[in-house]
């Protein structure tokens, strides 16, 4: 079975003949099954505030979840996801120095490891 390619530019995803407009510029996007995983650019939010910038969409563009960020013990730290390290399993690196394994079905953190 062929995989349908996904394209993204600025704040839009194009997949399976659908054009989906999103609120922030996109850094990365890919499809797992019928779920679209989108990582927004971490600098798209307000400076000094944490930004939950990893989301999942269904094939119609409806939001399924917003990924949790790790609970960091440093006061006042603003966190965001920086880079997708692995797609399956979904592992994403955070500004605060964690590799987080994310449940693709729920957006919850299954495992987090401090790497900085």
Secondary structure by P-SEA (a helix, b strand, c coil): cbbbbbbbcccbbbcccbbbbcccccccccccccbbbbbcccccccccccccccccccccccccbbbbcccccccbbbbbbccccccccccccccccccccccccccccccccccc
